[in-house]
Amino acid sequence: MSLNNCEKRETTAIACDSAGYEMKKSIMSFLTEKGFGFKDFGAFDNAPTDYPVFAQNVCRAILAGECDRGILICGTGNGISMAANRFRGIRAALCHDVFSAKSARDHNDANIISLGARVIGVGVALECVDAFLRTPFSGAERHQRRVEMIEDN
């Protein structure tokens, strides 16, 4: 696990499977450039891997309080998001556009963004990550009620 020491207090967990490796490298460069703290949970190369392992490691780090939010990347974003959402307390949102990334935070208090490296380009992925990390949860009563309904399920 590598740690990028940044000025920001929040730490983002990041992980991918082999399909997301190149995109993850670009996102980590972006996070460093923008001053976001992060921990890299792999994959550390593009050798074939199983995405559930990486989703589990990120979820455990968030649930343990080691990291505040997460970024997960696989080929479509679907599998890694499904694996993450198996954990109680995790709200992973598959996002392929900035509006979805902002809404996932603002309305759903998502704590993980999932991206599809074979679906969107790096430029869009960076915009989504930036929107996700900079958008707070609105805390509006109707949104809070819905988040609680998800958690109570």
PyMOL commands that set and color helices and strands:
alter all, ss='L'
color gray80, all
select helices_A, chain A and resi 18-34+51-63+78-84+98-106+122-134+141-152
alter helices_A, ss='H'
color red, helices_A
select strands_A, chain A and resi 2-4+11-16+37-40+69-74+92-94+112-116
alter strands_A, ss='S'
color yellow, strands_A
deselect
rebuild
show_as cartoon
